[in-house]
Amino acid sequence: MYSHGSESLIKQAREIQDSELQKFYSRLVKLLQGKELGYETVDSLQRLHLILSANKYIRTLPPELQKRLQSLLSSPAEQFQVLSSAVLRETLPPAAHSGNYSQENIVQLNSHAAALLLSQAGSRADVSSLCSQLLRGLESRQSEGPTNSLTHTLPILNTILTHNLECLTEDHVTLLSKKLVDWLRYASILQGGGASSGGFFTGPRSRQPVPIAELDGTVSGDFFTVLCVGQSFTEDQWMNVFSFSALRHWLLTYHSVSNGNGTADTAHRLQLSLSLSHSHSFSNDDRSEVDGSVVSMVSVTSSSSRLLPPKERLREKSFQYCQRLIEQSDRKAHKKSDADLQKACLVEAVCILDCVCEEDASLVFRAFPCIKALFGRLSSDLSFARVLLPIAQFYLNHGEMAAVDCGSVWALVFARFPAELFNDPFLAHELLRFLRLNLESLQLRVPQYTHSFPNLLKFLAWDSPAVVDDFVDLLPSLVTAGTAVELLHTLLDLPCLSATLVLQVRSTCLPISEQSGRGLLSLDAFRSPSFRGLFLFLLRGEAGSGDTIDRLSTLHELLVETADWPRVVQCAQTVPVLLHIFFNTVITVADEKLLAHLILVMLERSSLLLNIPKYNKEIHRVFSSHLLRLCKLHPSLVMDQSHELLEFSGATANVYSKEELYTHVVWVLGEYLSVSCDSRCSVTLITSCFEALEAVLFEITSSAPPPGTDCPAPRVVTTLMSALAKLASRSHDLIPRVSLFLSKLRTVTRGGSVAWCSDEEDLVAIVTRGEELWSLLKAPGVAQSVLTPPAHVTTPQWHRDTNVALPLRLRTLTNLTHSH
């Protein structure tokens, strides 16, 4: 955890004596009284922070030191702001000042002081008091306080609203909405300071105000936004930036404040809906006639804006601001950082438009032309993928209302993004988050969603650890009756898809002409036209082209060298988890015919898996548990797939290569192949199954296992014996054959060790089980009742049945025991 030196310092800080600590306090106070604060002061403040933070008890500083540290919060050097704030966070606030936030402190606020005030609020009342003081501070003119006070007020207000929205009143909402309108729409259009005209006599009077510029260098012809540039900015321009950053959060939260005039506001909005539809141009008639640097002095607005209540007016100005940002984003930025800023602002602008359209449906028809044009401009450039996702959200939320065709949007989101940007971790996170947040809407409105799983699973195949949690949530929504079979094949082929994606990237990055681009057989196969179809199937974009491919074994041979690649191994580790989710979901949507098909797929694919260490065993374990579950829910499935199950159980090789699955298949046949489970079951079928299992049991107990394989597990042998006994109890003609085998088994094992069982204890357990079954089969009627008891016996409820005497006896015995 810590180095030896660090542990020593922490120990010293914890064991410091109170007398020594008081001396240290006095020395620090003297240092803070000096005119210049140097390295010694910094070192002492760091030591004080260590002493306070290393102790589990909160200390109270001497009043003089507390006062000096509080004054240090307004130091021009940010280093001292950070240190004093960190120290004060570790102390209790003075009792006299708890919850007492003076206007002087609020005016002198900076980010560190604001965070400290919030952290030391002892109750909701303290937070409410701080919030009220901050909001009152917003009403003050710029000349009444330092120029940087407002820029720190809005972020801390935003933090308070995140954690304690209850402290707001409707008056607060009105005030903050008005201020946001002023800052967003009426910030100064001139740069801060001034530009010199040059010359020898240059001075303050010769400096002329310079208008702000656009990112392409042209003079801005409209109101200031976050995408305007200049040599320096005025405070109201900085507040414009801060306001835009906090705007979406404010729009999403201010509705939670109790509003007594909600009905009146709604009626007013309906009355003005017609006039608002004609007031969305970027004209200057809505601009203040005075200098916008004093944001509280706006006096002239358009007729429609003056009619609106504060919330509605903020919504309208937010709409105009975002439309202007979208227009500005079409300008060619000279710097890469400015181009990145354009993308970030586009994301935020579209999200805000989505918010305001959710609040006021009349804005949807005004917003869609702009959004549609933006999509048309960006859709061909995948570098704007993270901008296009909010646009897709807008289409999903409002496309149906506006009656627009969303097909091109979903083709981009579900086809091009996963196919071409599967290796972009940021897009993967945002796209999968988009899907998780909109699952219900996507399932109802976007038919392409459920058929896009071959593409979406590329994110999982490429970076399984990062996105597996997302797919745990998404996978159930992709399981339908129409996609279940293909989805099961696709999940089993995920390691192959992972290897194929790695080969695709390497093929692109390493041309054939380069030496490093050759030498991998799998890469050569990926480039070969002969095998191109196999890889193209794995890379398909949507479901429906077929459940799987015929040459899976060939594909696995081509990818054999990829079995130890990290991405492939990580991907293989997630498959069992997803298979459990798949089977848990499919039983809720599938009929018996589909479930019978899935059992067939499990049997077929148990031998068609990429050979990754431990992967096959894990898949067989999953298949086994869910085969048991499916047959327990629907015993008739055993009859539906009896031919395939008999064929699987009759192959001796499966005993050694698929022990887990083979054992469960045999158990299922012995348990559910009976007339009581399905009337279609016949004596002929029971005899066929008996003969197949008998042949396997005889073969594995009469010879040594094949070279390179272990002895059959005792569980396989005992399960085979039990299955034979169960089948014989249903067809008494078979009992002599089982009894003969069991008696021979006992005779053979008396001679000592056998070739097919290396452990003596296991052999004893097998023989004991054989003797139990042999004893039962001597009484056929009893054997059937014991080996395959009816349901009312396995799940008895005699203690609840009022028609029998057992409940009365239990109650009598209970009364007798309790009376003493």
C-alpha positions in Angstrom: 0.0 0.0 0.0 2.5 2.6 1.2 6.3 2.8 1.0 8.3 2.5 4.2 8.9 6.3 4.2 5.3 7.1 3.7 4.2 4.8 6.5 6.7 6.4 8.8 5.4 9.9 8.1 1.8 8.8 8.7 2.8 7.1 11.9 4.5 10.3 13.1 1.4 12.4 12.1 -0.9 10.1 14.2 1.4 10.0 17.3 2.1 13.8 17.5 1.5 15.1 21.0 -1.0 17.9 21.7 1.7 20.2 23.2 3.8 19.8 20.1 0.8 20.3 17.9 -0.1 23.6 19.6 3.5 24.8 19.0 3.2 23.9 15.4 -0.1 25.9 15.2 1.6 29.0 16.7 4.5 28.7 14.3 2.1 28.4 11.3 0.1 31.4 12.4 3.3 33.5 12.5 4.2 32.3 9.0 0.8 33.3 7.7 1.1 36.8 9.2 4.1 37.5 7.0 3.8 39.6 3.9 5.2 37.0 1.6 4.3 33.4 1.8 7.2 31.2 0.6 8.2 27.5 0.5 8.3 27.2 4.3 4.6 28.1 4.4 3.7 25.6 1.7 5.6 22.9 3.5 3.9 23.7 6.8 0.5 23.7 5.2 1.2 20.3 3.7 2.4 18.9 7.1 -0.8 20.3 8.7 -2.9 18.6 6.1 -1.1 15.3 6.7 -1.6 15.5 10.5 -5.3 16.3 10.1 -6.1 13.6 7.5 -4.0 10.8 9.1 -6.1 11.0 12.3 -9.5 9.4 12.4 -10.8 12.1 14.8 -11.8 15.5 13.4 -9.8 18.3 15.0 -10.8 21.9 15.6 -8.2 24.5 14.8 -7.4 27.6 16.9 -9.7 30.5 15.9 -6.7 32.6 14.8 -5.4 29.9 12.5 -8.8 29.2 11.2 -9.2 32.8 10.3 -5.9 33.0 8.6 -6.7 29.8 6.6 -10.0 31.2 5.5 -8.4 34.5 4.3 -5.9 32.3 2.4 -8.8 31.0 0.3 -8.9 34.4 -1.6 -5.1 34.3 -2.1 -4.1 35.2 -5.7 -1.9 32.1 -5.7 -4.1 29.0 -6.5 -1.6 26.8 -4.7 -2.5 28.4 -1.4 -6.2 28.3 -2.2 -5.9 24.5 -2.8 -3.9 23.9 0.4 -6.1 26.0 2.7 -9.2 24.4 1.3 -7.8 20.9 1.8 -6.9 21.7 5.4 -10.2 23.3 6.2 -12.0 20.3 4.8 -10.4 18.1 7.4 -11.6 20.4 10.3 -14.9 21.1 12.0 -16.2 24.6 11.1 -16.3 27.0 14.0 -19.5 26.7 15.9 -20.2 30.4 15.6 -19.9 30.3 11.8 -21.7 27.0 11.2 -24.4 27.7 8.5 -23.7 31.4 8.6 -22.7 32.5 5.1 -22.2 36.2 4.9 -22.7 38.2 1.7 -19.0 39.2 1.9 -17.9 35.6 1.8 -20.2 34.9 -1.1 -19.0 37.8 -3.1 -15.3 36.7 -2.6 -16.2 33.2 -3.7 -13.9 31.0 -5.8 -14.1 27.4 -6.8 -12.1 26.1 -3.8 -13.9 28.3 -1.3 -17.3 27.3 -2.8 -16.5 23.6 -2.6 -15.4 24.1 1.0 -18.6 25.9 2.0 -20.6 23.1 0.5 -18.6 20.3 2.2 -19.0 21.9 5.6 -22.7 22.4 5.4 -24.0 20.5 8.4 -27.6 20.1 7.3 -30.1 20.7 4.6 -30.9 24.0 6.2 -27.3 25.0 5.8 -27.3 24.0 2.2 -30.5 26.0 1.6 -29.0 29.0 3.3 -25.9 28.8 1.1 -28.1 28.4 -2.0 -30.1 31.4 -1.1 -27.0 33.5 -0.5 -25.5 32.4 -3.8 -28.7 33.3 -5.7 -28.8 36.7 -4.0 -25.2 37.2 -5.1 -26.3 36.7 -8.7 -28.5 39.8 -8.5 -25.6 42.1 -7.6 -24.0 44.2 -10.3 -20.5 43.5 -11.5 -19.2 46.7 -9.9 -20.3 45.4 -6.5 -17.8 42.6 -6.3 -14.7 41.0 -7.8 -14.9 40.2 -11.5 -14.4 36.5 -11.0 -17.2 35.9 -8.3 -20.0 35.0 -10.7 -17.9 32.5 -12.6 -17.5 30.4 -9.5 -21.1 30.8 -8.3 -22.8 29.0 -11.1 -20.8 25.8 -10.9 -21.3 25.4 -7.2 -25.0 26.2 -7.6 -25.1 23.4 -10.2 -23.5 21.0 -7.6 -26.1 22.0 -5.0 -29.0 21.3 -7.4 -27.6 17.9 -8.2 -27.6 16.8 -4.5 -30.3 18.9 -2.9 -32.9 20.2 -5.3 -35.4 20.7 -2.4 -33.6 23.8 -1.3 -35.0 25.7 -4.4 -38.2 27.7 -4.3 -40.2 28.8 -7.3 -38.8 32.3 -6.8 -35.3 30.9 -7.1 -36.2 29.1 -10.3 -37.6 32.3 -11.7 -34.5 34.2 -10.8 -32.0 31.7 -12.1 -34.0 31.2 -15.3 -33.9 35.0 -15.9 -30.2 35.2 -15.3 -29.5 32.3 -17.6 -31.5 34.0 -20.4 -29.5 37.2 -19.9 -26.2 35.4 -20.0 -27.0 33.1 -22.9 -28.6 35.7 -25.2 -27.3 39.1 -24.2 -23.6 38.7 -23.6 -21.3 41.3 -25.0 -20.4 41.0 -28.7 -17.1 42.9 -28.1 -13.9 41.3 -26.9 -12.7 42.0 -23.4 -10.2 44.8 -23.0 -9.5 46.5 -26.3 -7.3 46.3 -29.4 -4.6 48.9 -29.9 -4.4 50.9 -33.1 -0.6 50.9 -32.8 1.8 53.8 -33.0 4.1 55.7 -30.6 1.3 57.4 -28.7 -0.6 54.2 -28.0 -2.5 54.5 -24.7 -5.8 53.6 -23.1 -7.7 56.2 -25.0 -6.5 54.8 -28.4 -7.7 51.3 -27.7 -10.8 50.5 -29.7 -13.3 47.8 -28.9 -13.0 44.8 -31.2 -15.9 42.5 -32.1 -15.8 38.8 -31.3 -15.0 36.5 -34.2 -16.2 33.1 -35.5 -13.9 30.0 -35.5 -13.1 30.6 -39.2 -11.8 34.1 -38.4 -14.7 36.1 -39.7 -16.4 38.8 -37.6 -19.4 37.4 -35.8 -22.7 38.9 -37.0 -24.9 37.5 -34.3 -25.0 37.0 -30.5 -22.1 35.6 -28.5 -21.9 31.8 -27.9 -19.3 29.4 -26.6 -18.0 28.9 -30.2 -17.0 32.6 -30.5 -13.4 33.5 -30.2 -11.4 36.5 -29.1 -8.2 37.7 -27.5 -9.9 38.0 -24.1 -13.4 37.8 -22.8 -15.7 39.8 -20.5 -17.3 38.4 -17.5 -20.7 38.1 -19.1 -19.1 36.2 -21.9 -17.5 33.8 -19.4 -21.0 33.5 -17.8 -22.4 32.6 -21.2 -20.0 29.7 -21.3 -20.8 28.6 -17.8 -24.5 28.9 -18.4 -24.3 26.7 -21.5 -22.4 24.1 -19.5 -25.1 24.0 -16.8 -28.1 24.5 -19.1 -29.1 20.9 -19.8 -28.9 19.9 -16.2 -31.0 22.9 -15.2 -33.6 22.1 -17.9 -33.8 18.5 -16.6 -34.2 19.4 -13.0 -36.1 22.6 -12.5 -39.4 20.8 -13.0 -39.0 19.1 -9.7 -39.4 22.4 -7.9 -43.0 22.8 -6.6 -44.8 25.1 -9.0 -48.1 26.6 -7.9 -48.6 28.2 -11.3 -48.1 25.1 -13.5 -51.6 25.1 -14.9 -51.5 28.8 -15.7 -48.1 28.4 -17.4 -49.4 25.5 -19.5 -52.4 27.5 -20.6 -50.2 30.5 -21.4 -47.9 28.3 -23.5 -50.9 26.9 -25.5 -52.1 30.5 -26.1 -48.8 31.5 -27.5 -47.9 28.3 -29.4 -48.9 29.9 -32.7 -46.9 33.1 -32.3 -43.8 31.2 -31.1 -43.7 29.2 -34.4 -42.9 32.4 -36.2 -40.2 33.8 -33.8 -37.3 31.4 -34.3 -35.0 33.4 -36.6 -31.6 34.7 -35.4 -32.6 38.3 -35.8 -31.2 41.1 -33.7 -34.6 42.4 -32.7 -34.3 40.4 -29.5 -31.0 42.0 -28.5 -30.5 44.5 -25.8 -30.1 48.1 -26.9 -27.5 48.7 -24.3 -24.0 47.3 -23.9 -24.4 43.6 -23.1 -21.5 43.6 -20.7 -23.9 44.5 -17.9 -26.2 41.6 -18.2 -28.9 42.8 -15.8 -29.7 45.9 -17.9 -31.4 44.2 -20.8 -34.4 46.3 -21.6 -35.6 45.5 -25.1 -36.9 42.1 -26.2 -39.1 40.8 -29.0 -42.8 41.0 -28.4 -43.2 37.2 -28.2 -40.4 36.8 -25.6 -41.8 39.5 -23.4 -45.1 37.6 -23.2 -43.4 34.4 -22.0 -43.0 33.4 -18.3 -39.3 32.9 -17.2 -39.2 29.1 -17.8 -40.8 29.4 -21.3 -38.5 32.3 -22.1 -35.4 30.3 -21.1 -36.6 27.4 -23.2 -37.0 29.7 -26.2 -33.6 31.3 -25.8 -32.0 27.8 -25.3 -33.6 26.8 -28.6 -32.2 29.8 -30.4 -28.7 29.4 -28.8 -28.5 25.7 -29.9 -29.6 26.5 -33.4 -26.9 29.1 -33.6 -24.3 26.6 -32.3 -25.4 24.2 -35.0 -25.0 26.9 -37.6 -21.5 27.8 -36.2 -20.4 24.2 -36.3 -20.5 24.3 -40.1 -17.7 26.8 -40.2 -14.2 25.6 -40.9 -12.1 25.7 -37.7 -8.4 26.6 -38.0 -7.3 24.5 -35.1 -7.9 20.9 -34.2 -8.8 21.9 -30.6 -11.5 24.2 -32.1 -12.8 21.4 -34.3 -13.0 19.2 -31.2 -14.9 21.9 -29.4 -17.3 22.1 -32.3 -18.1 18.4 -31.9 -18.5 18.7 -28.1 -20.8 21.7 -28.5 -22.9 19.9 -31.1 -23.5 17.0 -28.8 -24.6 19.3 -26.0 -26.7 21.4 -28.4 -28.6 18.4 -29.8 -29.2 17.1 -26.2 -30.6 20.5 -25.1 -32.9 20.6 -28.2 -34.1 17.2 -27.2 -34.8 18.4 -23.7 -36.7 21.5 -24.8 -38.7 19.5 -27.3 -39.6 17.0 -24.6 -41.0 19.9 -22.6 -42.8 21.7 -25.4 -43.9 19.5 -28.3 -44.5 22.5 -30.5 -40.8 23.0 -30.8 -40.3 19.6 -32.5 -41.5 20.9 -35.9 -39.2 23.9 -35.6 -36.2 21.8 -34.6 -36.5 18.9 -37.0 -35.4 20.8 -40.2 -32.2 21.8 -38.4 -31.6 18.4 -37.0 -32.3 16.7 -40.3 -29.9 19.0 -42.1 -27.3 18.4 -39.5 -27.7 14.6 -39.9 -27.4 14.9 -43.7 -24.2 16.9 -43.3 -22.5 14.6 -40.8 -23.7 11.1 -41.6 -21.1 10.4 -44.3 -18.2 11.3 -41.9 -17.7 8.6 -39.2 -15.4 11.0 -37.2 -18.7 12.6 -36.1 -20.1 9.3 -34.8 -20.3 10.5 -31.2 -22.3 13.6 -32.4 -24.6 11.4 -34.4 -25.7 9.4 -31.4 -27.6 12.4 -29.8 -29.2 13.0 -33.2 -30.3 9.3 -33.1 -31.8 10.0 -29.7 -33.6 13.0 -31.0 -35.1 10.9 -33.9 -36.1 8.1 -31.5 -37.9 10.6 -29.1 -39.6 12.8 -31.7 -39.4 11.1 -35.1 -42.8 9.4 -34.7 -44.5 12.7 -33.8 -42.9 14.5 -36.7 -43.7 11.6 -39.1 -40.2 11.4 -40.5 -38.4 8.4 -41.9 -35.7 7.2 -39.5 -34.4 4.3 -41.6 -31.2 6.0 -42.6 -30.5 6.9 -38.9 -30.8 3.3 -37.8 -28.9 2.0 -40.7 -26.0 4.2 -39.5 -26.3 3.3 -35.8 -26.8 -0.4 -36.2 -24.9 -1.1 -39.4 -22.0 1.2 -40.0 -21.0 2.1 -36.4 -20.5 -1.4 -35.1 -19.0 -2.7 -38.4 -16.4 0.1 -38.9 -15.9 1.5 -35.4 -16.0 -1.7 -33.2 -12.5 -0.8 -32.0 -13.4 2.7 -30.8 -13.8 2.3 -27.0 -15.5 5.7 -26.5 -18.1 5.0 -29.2 -18.7 1.5 -27.9 -19.4 2.9 -24.4 -21.8 5.6 -25.6 -23.6 3.5 -28.2 -24.2 0.6 -25.7 -25.3 3.2 -23.1 -27.7 4.6 -25.7 -29.2 1.2 -26.2 -29.5 0.4 -22.5 -31.3 3.7 -21.8 -33.7 3.2 -24.7 -34.4 -0.5 -24.6 -38.1 -0.3 -24.4 -38.5 2.3 -27.2 -36.1 0.5 -29.5 -37.9 -2.8 -29.1 -41.2 -1.1 -29.9 -40.2 1.3 -32.7 -37.0 0.1 -34.3 -37.4 -3.4 -35.9 -33.7 -3.3 -37.0 -32.6 -3.5 -33.4 -33.3 -7.2 -32.7 -31.8 -8.2 -36.0 -28.6 -6.2 -35.5 -27.0 -8.5 -32.9 -24.3 -9.9 -35.3 -23.0 -6.3 -35.6 -23.5 -5.3 -32.0 -21.7 -8.3 -30.7 -18.5 -7.1 -32.4 -18.1 -4.6 -29.5 -18.1 -7.6 -27.1 -15.8 -9.7 -29.3 -13.3 -6.9 -29.5 -13.2 -5.7 -25.9 -15.1 -8.2 -23.7 -14.1 -6.9 -20.2 -15.1 -3.4 -20.9 -18.6 -4.1 -22.3 -19.7 -7.4 -20.8 -21.9 -5.6 -18.2 -23.7 -3.8 -21.0 -24.5 -7.0 -22.8 -25.7 -8.6 -19.6 -28.5 -6.0 -19.7 -28.9 -6.0 -23.5 -28.9 -9.7 -24.4 -32.5 -10.5 -23.1 -33.9 -7.9 -25.4 -32.2 -9.5 -28.4 -33.7 -13.0 -27.7 -36.9 -13.5 -29.7 -38.5 -16.6 -31.2 -37.2 -15.5 -34.6 -33.6 -14.8 -33.6 -33.0 -17.4 -30.8 -31.4 -20.2 -32.9 -29.1 -17.8 -34.8 -28.2 -15.9 -31.7 -27.2 -19.1 -29.9 -24.9 -20.0 -32.8 -23.5 -16.5 -32.8 -22.7 -16.6 -29.0 -20.9 -19.9 -29.4 -18.9 -18.4 -32.3 -17.9 -15.2 -30.4 -14.3 -16.4 -29.9 -14.1 -16.9 -33.7 -15.5 -13.5 -34.3 -13.0 -12.0 -31.9 -10.1 -13.7 -33.8 -11.6 -12.5 -37.1 -11.8 -8.9 -36.0 -8.2 -9.0 -34.9 -7.3 -10.5 -38.4 -9.3 -7.8 -40.1 -7.4 -5.0 -38.2 -4.1 -6.7 -38.9 -4.9 -7.2 -42.5 -5.6 -3.4 -42.8 -2.6 -2.3 -40.9 -0.1 -4.8 -42.3 0.0 -5.0 -46.1 1.0 -8.2 -47.7 4.1 -6.6 -49.0 5.5 -6.1 -45.5 7.3 -9.0 -43.8 5.4 -8.5 -40.6 2.1 -8.9 -42.6 3.0 -12.5 -43.4 3.7 -15.6 -41.4 0.3 -16.1 -39.7 -1.6 -18.9 -41.3 -4.9 -17.5 -40.1 -4.1 -14.1 -41.7 -3.3 -15.8 -45.0 -6.6 -17.7 -44.7 -8.4 -14.5 -44.0 -7.0 -13.0 -47.2 -7.6 -16.1 -49.3 -10.6 -16.0 -51.6 -11.2 -19.7 -50.8 -12.1 -19.0 -47.2 -13.5 -15.5 -47.6 -17.1 -16.7 -47.3 -16.4 -18.2 -43.9 -15.1 -14.9 -42.5 -17.7 -12.8 -44.2 -20.4 -14.8 -42.5 -18.9 -14.1 -39.1 -18.6 -10.4 -40.1 -22.2 -10.1 -41.3 -24.1 -7.0 -40.4 -27.5 -8.4 -39.5 -29.4 -11.6 -38.8 -31.3 -13.6 -41.3 -28.7 -14.9 -43.7 -28.6 -18.3 -42.0 -28.2 -19.7 -38.5 -24.7 -21.0 -39.0 -22.3 -22.3 -41.7 -21.6 -25.8 -42.9 -17.8 -25.7 -42.7 -17.4 -24.8 -39.0 -14.8 -27.4 -38.4 -12.7 -25.9 -41.3 -13.0 -22.5 -39.7 -11.8 -23.8 -36.4 -8.8 -25.4 -38.0 -7.9 -22.1 -39.7 -8.2 -20.2 -36.4 -6.4 -22.8 -34.3 -3.4 -20.5 -33.7 -5.6 -17.7 -32.4 -6.8 -19.8 -29.4 -4.2 -18.2 -27.0 -4.6 -14.6 -28.2 -5.6 -12.4 -25.3 -8.7 -10.9 -26.9 -9.9 -14.3 -28.0 -9.3 -15.8 -24.5 -11.1 -12.9 -22.8 -14.0 -13.2 -25.2 -14.3 -16.9 -24.5 -14.5 -16.3 -20.8 -17.7 -14.2 -21.2 -19.6 -16.7 -23.4 -20.8 -19.0 -20.5 -22.2 -16.0 -18.7 -24.1 -14.9 -21.8 -25.3 -18.4 -22.5 -26.9 -18.6 -19.0 -28.7 -15.3 -19.7 -29.8 -16.6 -23.2 -31.3 -19.8 -21.9 -33.0 -18.0 -18.9 -34.6 -15.7 -21.4 -35.5 -18.1 -24.2 -37.7 -20.3 -22.1 -40.0 -17.2 -21.6 -40.4 -16.6 -25.4 -40.0 -19.9 -27.1 -42.6 -22.7 -27.8 -41.8 -26.4 -27.5 -40.9 -26.7 -31.1 -38.2 -24.0 -30.8 -36.9 -25.5 -27.5 -36.6 -28.9 -29.3 -34.5 -27.2 -32.0 -32.3 -25.6 -29.4 -31.6 -29.0 -27.8 -30.5 -30.2 -31.2 -28.2 -27.2 -31.6 -26.6 -28.0 -28.2 -25.9 -31.6 -29.2 -24.5 -30.6 -32.5 -22.4 -27.7 -31.3 -21.0 -29.6 -28.4 -18.3 -30.9 -30.8 -18.0 -27.8 -32.9 -16.3 -25.3 -30.7 -13.0 -23.4 -31.1 -10.4 -25.4 -29.2 -9.6 -23.0 -26.3 -8.3 -24.4 -23.0 -11.3 -24.9 -20.6 -13.7 -23.3 -23.0 -15.3 -26.5 -24.2 -15.8 -27.8 -20.7 -17.4 -24.6 -19.6 -19.8 -24.7 -22.6 -20.7 -28.3 -21.9 -21.4 -27.4 -18.3 -23.8 -24.7 -19.4 -25.5 -27.0 -21.9 -25.9 -29.7 -19.3 -27.6 -27.5 -16.7 -30.0 -26.0 -19.2 -30.7 -29.3 -20.9 -31.8 -30.6 -17.5 -33.9 -27.5 -16.9 -35.6 -27.6 -20.4 -36.5 -31.2 -20.0 -37.9 -30.7 -16.5 -40.1 -27.9 -17.7 -41.2 -29.8 -20.9 -40.6 -33.6 -20.5 -42.1 -34.2 -24.0 -38.9 -32.6 -25.4 -37.2 -35.9 -24.8 -39.6 -37.7 -27.1 -39.4 -34.9 -29.7 -35.6 -35.3 -29.9 -35.3 -38.9 -28.9 -33.5 -40.0 -32.1 -30.8 -37.3 -31.6 -30.5 -38.0 -27.9 -30.1 -41.7 -28.5 -27.5 -41.1 -31.2 -25.6 -38.9 -28.9 -25.8 -41.2 -25.9 -24.9 -44.2 -28.1 -21.5 -42.8 -29.1 -18.8 -44.1 -26.7 -16.4 -41.4 -27.6 -18.7 -38.8 -25.9 -18.1 -40.5 -22.6 -14.5 -39.4 -22.7 -14.7 -36.0 -24.6 -18.0 -34.7 -23.3 -18.4 -36.2 -19.8 -20.6 -33.5 -18.3 -23.1 -33.2 -21.2 -23.1 -37.0 -21.8 -24.0 -37.7 -18.2 -26.9 -35.3 -18.2 -28.2 -36.7 -21.6 -28.2 -40.2 -20.2 -29.9 -39.0 -17.0 -32.6 -37.2 -19.0 -33.3 -40.4 -21.1 -33.6 -42.5 -18.0 -35.8 -40.0 -16.2 -38.2 -38.8 -18.9 -38.5 -41.6 -21.4 -41.7 -43.1 -20.1 -45.4 -43.2 -20.8 -46.1 -41.1 -17.7 -44.2 -38.2 -19.3 -45.3 -38.6 -22.9 -48.0 -41.0 -24.2 -46.1 -41.4 -27.4 -43.4 -43.4 -25.6 -43.5 -47.0 -26.7 -41.8 -50.3 -25.5 -39.9 -50.4 -28.7 -38.3 -47.0 -28.1 -37.5 -47.9 -24.5 -35.8 -51.1 -25.7 -33.8 -49.2 -28.3 -32.6 -46.7 -25.7 -31.8 -49.5 -23.3 -29.7 -51.4 -26.0 -27.8 -48.2 -26.9 -26.9 -47.4 -23.3 -26.2 -51.1 -22.5 -23.7 -51.3 -25.4 -21.8 -48.2 -24.2 -21.7 -49.4 -20.5 -20.5 -52.8 -21.5 -17.8 -51.2 -23.8 -16.4 -48.8 -21.2 -16.4 -51.5 -18.4 -14.8 -54.2 -20.4 -11.7 -52.5 -21.7 -9.2 -49.8 -20.9 -9.9 -46.3 -22.1 -8.4 -45.2 -25.4 -4.8 -43.9 -25.4 -4.4 -40.4 -24.2 -7.7 -40.3 -22.3 -8.6 -40.7 -18.6 -10.8 -43.5 -17.2 -14.5 -42.8 -17.4 -15.7 -40.8 -14.4 -17.6 -42.9 -11.8 -20.6 -40.6 -12.2 -20.9 -41.6 -15.9 -20.9 -45.3 -15.0 -23.4 -45.0 -12.1 -25.7 -42.8 -14.2 -25.6 -45.3 -17.0 -26.5 -48.1 -14.6 -29.3 -46.1 -13.0 -30.7 -45.2 -16.5 -30.7 -48.9 -17.5 -32.4 -49.9 -14.2 -35.1 -47.2 -14.7 -35.8 -48.3 -18.3 -35.9 -52.0 -17.2 -38.4 -51.1 -14.5 -40.8 -49.8 -17.2 -40.3 -52.8 -19.5 -39.9 -55.9 -17.3 -38.5 -58.0 -20.1 -35.3 -56.1 -19.8 -34.8 -56.7 -16.1 -32.9 -60.0 -16.6 -30.3 -58.3 -18.8 -29.7 -55.6 -16.3 -29.4 -58.1 -13.5 -27.0 -60.2 -15.4 -24.7 -57.2 -16.1 -24.8 -56.1 -12.5 -24.0 -59.5 -11.2 -21.1 -59.8 -13.6 -19.8 -56.4 -12.5 -19.7 -57.6 -8.9 -17.9 -60.8 -9.9 -15.3 -59.0 -12.0 -14.5 -56.4 -9.4 -13.9 -59.1 -6.7 -10.6 -59.9 -8.4 -9.1 -56.5 -7.5 -8.4 -53.4 -9.7 -9.9 -53.1 -13.2 -8.5 -51.3 -16.2 -11.4 -48.9 -16.6 -11.3 -47.5 -13.0 -8.0 -46.4 -11.4 -9.3 -45.4 -8.0 -10.3 -48.1 -5.5 -12.8 -45.9 -3.6 -14.6 -45.0 -6.9 -14.8 -48.7 -7.8 -16.3 -49.5 -4.4 -18.9 -46.8 -4.9 -19.8 -48.1 -8.4 -20.2 -51.7 -7.1 -22.3 -50.5 -4.1 -24.6 -48.7 -6.5 -24.9 -51.8 -8.7 -25.8 -53.9 -5.7 -28.5 -51.5 -4.7 -30.0 -51.5 -8.2 -29.8 -55.3 -8.4 -31.7 -55.6 -5.1 -34.4 -53.2 -6.2 -34.9 -55.0 -9.6 -35.7 -58.3 -7.7 -39.0 -56.7 -7.0 -40.1 -55.0 -10.2 -43.1 -53.2 -8.8 -41.1 -51.7 -6.0 -38.3 -50.8 -8.4 -40.5 -48.6 -10.5 -41.9 -46.8 -7.5 -38.5 -46.1 -6.1 -36.6 -45.3 -9.3 -39.3 -43.3 -11.0 -41.8 -42.2 -8.3 -44.9 -40.3 -9.4 -45.0 -36.5 -8.9 -47.3 -36.7 -5.9 -44.7 -38.8 -4.1 -41.7 -36.7 -4.9 -43.5 -33.5 -3.8 -45.8 -34.7 -1.0 -48.1 -32.4 0.9 -49.7 -34.8 3.2 -49.2 -32.5 6.2 -51.6 -30.1 4.4 -54.2 -32.6 3.1 -57.3 -32.5 5.3 -58.6 -35.8 3.8 -55.9 -37.9 5.5 -55.2 -38.5 9.2 -51.6 -37.3 9.1 -52.3 -33.6 9.9 -54.5 -34.6 12.9 -51.7 -36.8 14.2 -49.1 -34.1 13.8 -51.3 -31.6 15.6 -51.9 -34.1 18.4 -48.2 -34.8 18.8 -47.4 -31.1 18.8 -50.0 -30.4 21.5 -48.6 -33.2 23.7 -45.0 -32.1 23.4 -45.9 -28.4 24.0 -48.1 -29.2 27.0 -45.1 -30.5 28.9 
